[in-house]
């Protein structure tokens, strides 16, 4: 009884010190630039969260709020389940020096009953545990994880670049992965194409990759397309996806892929490797400021200038580095994070352990005439 009285007394004091506003007022303040912070736990937010809110549980608020919003003059709004924890959260923000802080009265319960905008959560207990470390990132959270779950990514090639990219995209929770490859697993693939296994030599690469991805994350839908990309099927295979990962190993296929992605207005994450070096870039026809693949390679280089891996060889770990960079760019595009490699070419030299490249592909092409 004493503990209950102390709690009620403390809440009464907080309500005297902390300004409370209705969910409708909070929504209006959001539209004016206020930051709404949902301080409920991850499992609570899995059922849904207010549109535009940042998910940051009460226990982590003091540790991470400055990373999310260092500007202490910005209007801050706190929300919990019923409007009590948000008062404590608001008090913490005031103690940290945030000048304009308000708690949403009635919390999520009232927000829902008032019919205000929500982002549907898609995280059950398995997803909450599986993606726990990723969910702790304020820039991802349940809303970002839901975006990943809804995303559809197509990977051309289940080989050196497609293998690491597919593994990490599946592990991150991308909802659907479509793998296009007409090749079969050979023992010479295994030193770099880590999605395959010795026991699956002779199996189609798409089926071998599907088995590995299903074992890693059974939540992900994997569509295996054991066929070669051609002019008469390319648009049908790519349509309906959100991002294309280029893991091709020859220029004719890349030109075909690049032309189709421009027609379909699909972003393409380009990657290439040779011996000890690799390249990554992003071409996004949805944006007017994006160059295209032909801006970078107006004409295909000769076979002597750009031999494939079977002729020139490749260090086994190199496709892993480039494939993971491609996967990173895909996640950034889906989540809307950071700056994609749009109009930039990132080059990697494994022997010197050096990253370089071109910062402006369009200017490079212009200078080349």
C-alpha positions as CSV (number, residue, x, y, z in Angstrom):
1,X,0.0,0.0,0.0
2,X,2.8,2.4,0.9
3,X,4.6,1.8,-2.4
4,X,1.3,2.4,-4.3
5,X,0.8,5.7,-2.4
6,X,4.3,6.8,-3.1
7,X,3.9,6.0,-6.8
8,X,0.6,8.0,-7.0
9,X,2.2,10.9,-5.0
10,X,5.1,10.9,-7.4
11,X,2.9,10.8,-10.5
12,X,0.8,13.7,-9.1
13,X,4.0,15.7,-8.6
14,X,5.1,15.0,-12.1
15,X,1.8,16.1,-13.5
16,X,2.3,19.4,-11.8
17,X,5.8,19.8,-13.3
18,X,5.4,18.2,-16.7
19,X,3.1,19.7,-19.4
20,X,0.7,17.1,-20.8
21,X,-1.0,17.4,-24.2
22,X,-3.6,15.3,-26.0
23,X,-2.5,12.9,-28.8
24,X,-4.2,15.2,-31.3
25,X,-2.1,18.1,-30.1
26,X,1.0,15.9,-30.3
27,X,0.2,15.0,-33.9
28,X,-0.1,18.7,-34.7
29,X,3.2,19.5,-33.0
30,X,4.8,16.6,-35.0
31,X,3.7,18.3,-38.2
32,X,5.5,21.5,-36.9
33,X,8.8,19.7,-36.3
34,X,8.4,18.2,-32.8
35,X,10.1,14.8,-32.2
36,X,7.7,12.2,-30.8
37,X,9.5,9.5,-28.8
38,X,7.7,6.2,-28.1
39,X,9.4,5.1,-24.8
40,X,7.6,1.7,-24.6
41,X,9.7,-1.5,-24.8
42,X,10.4,-3.2,-28.1
43,X,7.8,-6.0,-27.6
44,X,5.2,-3.3,-26.9
45,X,6.0,-1.4,-30.0
46,X,5.8,-4.6,-32.1
47,X,2.0,-4.2,-32.2
48,X,2.3,-0.7,-33.8
49,X,3.6,2.7,-33.1
50,X,2.5,6.3,-33.9
51,X,3.5,7.3,-37.4
52,X,6.7,9.2,-37.4
53,X,7.6,8.3,-33.9
54,X,11.2,7.3,-32.8
55,X,11.2,4.1,-30.8
56,X,13.5,4.4,-27.7
57,X,12.6,2.4,-24.6
58,X,12.5,4.3,-21.3
59,X,15.6,2.5,-19.9
60,X,17.8,3.6,-22.9
61,X,16.5,7.1,-23.2
62,X,19.2,8.9,-21.2
63,X,21.9,6.9,-23.0
64,X,20.9,7.4,-26.5
65,X,18.7,10.5,-26.9
66,X,21.7,12.8,-27.6
67,X,22.7,10.6,-30.5
68,X,19.2,11.0,-32.0
69,X,18.6,14.6,-31.2
70,X,21.5,16.7,-29.9
71,X,19.5,20.0,-30.3
72,X,18.1,20.7,-26.9
73,X,15.9,23.5,-28.2
74,X,13.8,21.1,-30.3
75,X,10.3,20.4,-29.1
76,X,10.2,16.9,-27.6
77,X,7.1,14.7,-27.0
78,X,7.1,11.5,-25.0
79,X,4.6,8.7,-25.3
80,X,4.1,5.4,-23.5
81,X,1.2,2.9,-23.1
82,X,-1.1,4.9,-20.8
83,X,0.7,8.2,-20.1
84,X,2.7,7.3,-16.9
85,X,6.1,6.2,-18.1
86,X,6.1,9.1,-20.5
87,X,6.0,11.5,-17.5
88,X,9.2,10.0,-16.1
89,X,10.7,10.1,-19.6
90,X,9.8,13.8,-20.0
91,X,11.3,14.6,-16.6
92,X,14.6,12.9,-17.7
93,X,14.7,15.0,-20.8
94,X,14.2,18.1,-18.8
95,X,17.0,17.1,-16.5
96,X,19.2,16.6,-19.6
97,X,18.6,20.2,-20.6
98,X,15.9,19.8,-23.3
99,X,13.9,23.0,-22.8
100,X,10.5,22.2,-24.5
101,X,9.2,18.8,-23.4
102,X,5.7,17.5,-23.2
103,X,4.1,14.1,-22.3
104,X,1.2,12.6,-24.4
105,X,-1.7,12.1,-22.0
106,X,-3.3,8.7,-22.3
107,X,-0.4,7.4,-24.3
108,X,-0.7,4.8,-27.0
109,X,-4.1,3.6,-25.8
110,X,-5.7,7.0,-26.3
111,X,-3.7,7.6,-29.6
112,X,-5.3,4.4,-31.0
113,X,-8.8,5.2,-29.7
114,X,-8.6,8.7,-31.2
115,X,-7.9,7.1,-34.6
116,X,-4.6,8.8,-35.2
117,X,-2.0,7.5,-37.7
118,X,-0.2,4.4,-36.9
119,X,2.6,2.4,-38.4
120,X,1.7,-1.3,-38.1
121,X,4.2,-3.4,-36.3
122,X,5.1,-6.8,-37.7
123,X,7.3,-8.1,-35.0
124,X,6.4,-11.2,-33.0
125,X,8.5,-12.7,-30.3
126,X,10.7,-14.5,-32.8
127,X,11.4,-11.3,-34.8
128,X,12.0,-9.3,-31.7
129,X,14.7,-11.7,-30.5
130,X,16.1,-12.4,-34.0
131,X,16.6,-8.7,-34.8
132,X,17.2,-7.5,-31.3
133,X,20.6,-5.8,-31.9
134,X,19.3,-4.1,-35.1
135,X,16.1,-3.0,-33.4
136,X,18.2,-1.1,-30.8
137,X,19.3,1.3,-33.5
138,X,17.0,4.3,-33.3
139,X,17.3,4.7,-37.1
140,X,15.9,1.2,-37.6
141,X,13.6,0.2,-34.7
142,X,10.3,-1.6,-35.3
143,X,9.2,0.8,-38.1
144,X,12.5,0.2,-40.0
145,X,12.3,-3.6,-39.5
146,X,8.8,-3.5,-40.9
147,X,10.1,-1.8,-44.0
148,X,12.7,-4.5,-44.4
149,X,10.1,-7.2,-44.0
150,X,8.0,-5.6,-46.8
151,X,10.9,-5.2,-49.1
152,X,11.5,-7.3,-52.2
153,X,15.1,-7.5,-53.5
154,X,16.2,-9.4,-56.6
155,X,19.8,-10.6,-56.9
156,X,21.3,-11.4,-60.3
157,X,23.7,-14.1,-59.6
158,X,24.0,-16.5,-56.6
159,X,27.8,-16.5,-56.9
160,X,30.7,-14.5,-55.5
161,X,28.8,-11.3,-55.0
162,X,25.3,-12.7,-54.6
163,X,26.4,-15.1,-51.9
164,X,27.5,-12.7,-49.2
165,X,24.8,-10.1,-50.2
166,X,22.0,-12.6,-50.0
167,X,23.2,-14.0,-46.6
168,X,23.3,-10.6,-44.9
169,X,20.1,-9.4,-46.5
170,X,18.3,-12.5,-45.3
171,X,19.9,-12.1,-41.8
172,X,18.7,-8.5,-41.7
173,X,15.1,-9.5,-42.4
174,X,14.5,-8.5,-45.9
175,X,11.1,-10.1,-46.6
176,X,11.6,-11.5,-50.1
177,X,14.8,-12.4,-52.0
178,X,14.7,-13.5,-55.6
179,X,17.8,-15.2,-56.9
180,X,18.4,-15.4,-60.7
181,X,21.2,-17.8,-61.9
182,X,21.3,-20.6,-64.4
183,X,24.6,-22.1,-63.2
184,X,25.3,-25.1,-61.0
185,X,27.6,-25.3,-58.0
186,X,31.2,-26.4,-58.8
187,X,33.9,-27.2,-56.3
188,X,36.0,-24.3,-57.6
189,X,33.2,-21.9,-56.5
190,X,33.4,-22.8,-52.8
191,X,36.5,-20.7,-51.9
192,X,34.5,-17.5,-52.5
193,X,30.8,-18.4,-52.9
194,X,30.2,-19.1,-49.2
195,X,26.5,-19.7,-49.5
196,X,27.1,-23.1,-51.1
197,X,28.6,-26.3,-49.6
198,X,30.6,-29.2,-50.8
199,X,27.7,-31.6,-50.4
200,X,25.7,-29.5,-52.9
201,X,28.2,-29.6,-55.7
202,X,26.2,-30.2,-58.9
203,X,23.0,-28.6,-57.5
204,X,21.6,-25.5,-59.1
205,X,23.1,-22.4,-57.4
206,X,19.6,-20.9,-56.8
207,X,18.4,-24.1,-55.0
208,X,21.6,-24.4,-53.0
209,X,21.3,-20.7,-52.0
210,X,17.7,-21.2,-51.1
211,X,18.5,-24.0,-48.7
212,X,21.2,-22.0,-47.0
213,X,19.0,-18.9,-46.7
214,X,16.1,-20.9,-45.3
215,X,18.4,-22.4,-42.7
216,X,19.6,-19.0,-41.7
217,X,16.3,-17.2,-41.6
218,X,13.1,-19.2,-42.3
219,X,11.1,-15.9,-42.1
220,X,12.4,-14.8,-45.5
221,X,10.7,-15.8,-48.7
222,X,13.3,-17.0,-51.2
223,X,12.3,-17.3,-54.9
224,X,14.8,-19.4,-56.9
225,X,14.9,-18.6,-60.6
226,X,17.1,-21.1,-62.4
227,X,17.3,-19.4,-65.7
228,X,19.6,-17.1,-67.7
229,X,18.8,-13.4,-67.9
230,X,17.7,-12.6,-71.5
231,X,16.2,-9.6,-73.3
232,X,12.8,-11.5,-73.5
233,X,12.6,-12.3,-69.8
234,X,14.6,-9.5,-68.0
235,X,11.7,-7.2,-67.2
236,X,9.4,-10.0,-66.1
237,X,12.0,-11.2,-63.7
238,X,12.8,-7.8,-62.2
239,X,9.3,-6.3,-62.1
240,X,7.6,-6.0,-58.7
241,X,10.9,-5.7,-56.8
242,X,12.3,-2.7,-54.9
243,X,16.0,-3.0,-55.5
244,X,18.2,-4.9,-57.9
245,X,21.6,-6.3,-56.8
246,X,24.0,-6.7,-59.8
247,X,26.2,-9.8,-59.2
248,X,26.8,-10.4,-62.9
249,X,30.2,-11.5,-64.2
250,X,30.0,-10.2,-67.8
251,X,29.3,-6.9,-69.5
252,X,26.5,-7.9,-71.9
253,X,24.4,-9.1,-68.9
254,X,25.2,-5.9,-67.0
255,X,24.1,-3.7,-70.0
256,X,20.9,-5.7,-70.3
257,X,20.3,-5.4,-66.5
258,X,21.0,-1.6,-66.5
259,X,18.7,-0.9,-69.4
260,X,15.9,-2.9,-67.8
261,X,16.3,-1.2,-64.4
262,X,16.1,2.2,-66.1
263,X,12.9,1.3,-67.9
264,X,11.4,-0.1,-64.7
265,X,12.8,2.7,-62.6
266,X,14.4,0.3,-60.2
267,X,17.6,1.2,-58.2
268,X,20.5,-1.0,-59.1
269,X,23.4,-1.7,-56.8
270,X,26.4,-2.4,-58.9
271,X,29.4,-4.5,-57.9
272,X,32.4,-6.0,-59.7
273,X,35.6,-7.8,-58.7
274,X,38.9,-8.7,-60.4
275,X,41.9,-10.3,-58.9
276,X,42.6,-8.1,-55.8
277,X,40.3,-5.1,-56.5
278,X,36.6,-4.4,-56.6
279,X,34.0,-1.6,-57.3
280,X,30.6,-0.6,-55.9
281,X,28.1,2.1,-57.0
282,X,24.4,2.8,-57.0
283,X,22.3,3.8,-60.1
284,X,18.8,5.0,-59.3
285,X,16.6,6.1,-62.2
286,X,14.0,7.4,-59.8
287,X,16.3,10.3,-59.2
288,X,17.1,13.0,-61.8
289,X,20.6,13.5,-60.4
290,X,21.6,9.8,-60.8
291,X,23.9,8.8,-63.7
292,X,23.4,5.4,-65.3
293,X,25.7,2.4,-65.8
294,X,26.5,3.5,-69.3
295,X,27.7,6.9,-67.9
296,X,30.4,4.8,-66.2
297,X,31.0,2.4,-69.0
298,X,29.8,3.9,-72.3
299,X,31.4,1.0,-74.2
300,X,32.4,-2.4,-72.8
301,X,36.1,-2.8,-72.2
302,X,38.0,-5.5,-74.1
303,X,38.3,-9.0,-72.7
304,X,42.0,-8.3,-72.1
305,X,41.1,-5.1,-70.1
306,X,38.5,-6.8,-68.0
307,X,38.9,-10.6,-67.8
308,X,36.4,-12.6,-65.8
309,X,37.3,-14.5,-62.6
310,X,37.7,-17.8,-64.3
311,X,40.4,-16.3,-66.5
312,X,42.1,-13.8,-64.2
313,X,41.5,-15.4,-60.8
314,X,40.2,-13.6,-57.7
315,X,41.2,-13.6,-54.0
316,X,38.6,-15.6,-52.2
317,X,37.7,-12.9,-49.6
318,X,37.4,-10.1,-52.1
319,X,33.8,-10.9,-53.4
320,X,32.8,-11.0,-49.7
321,X,34.0,-7.4,-49.1
322,X,32.3,-6.1,-52.2
323,X,29.1,-8.2,-51.7
324,X,28.8,-6.9,-48.1
325,X,29.2,-3.3,-49.4
326,X,26.4,-4.0,-51.9
327,X,24.2,-5.4,-49.1
328,X,24.9,-2.3,-47.0
329,X,23.7,0.0,-49.9
330,X,20.6,-2.1,-50.3
331,X,19.7,-1.7,-46.6
332,X,20.3,2.0,-46.8
333,X,18.0,2.4,-49.8
334,X,15.2,0.4,-48.1
335,X,15.5,2.2,-44.8
336,X,16.2,5.7,-46.3
337,X,19.4,6.0,-44.3
338,X,22.6,7.9,-44.9
339,X,23.9,8.7,-48.4
340,X,23.8,6.0,-51.0
341,X,26.7,5.7,-53.5
342,X,24.7,7.6,-56.0
343,X,26.9,9.1,-58.7
344,X,29.9,7.8,-56.8
345,X,32.2,4.9,-57.6
346,X,33.8,3.2,-54.6
347,X,37.0,1.3,-55.4
348,X,38.7,-1.2,-53.1
349,X,42.3,-2.3,-53.4
350,X,42.8,-5.3,-51.1
351,X,46.6,-5.4,-51.5
352,X,47.0,-1.8,-50.3
353,X,43.8,-2.1,-48.1
354,X,42.7,1.2,-49.6
355,X,39.3,2.6,-50.5
356,X,39.2,5.3,-53.2
357,X,37.2,6.0,-56.4
358,X,35.4,8.8,-58.1
359,X,33.1,11.2,-56.3
360,X,31.3,12.3,-59.4
361,X,30.6,9.8,-62.1
362,X,28.8,12.3,-64.3
363,X,31.8,14.7,-64.3
364,X,34.1,11.8,-65.0
365,X,32.0,10.8,-68.1
366,X,31.8,14.4,-69.2
367,X,35.6,14.8,-69.1
368,X,36.0,11.6,-71.1
369,X,33.8,13.1,-73.8
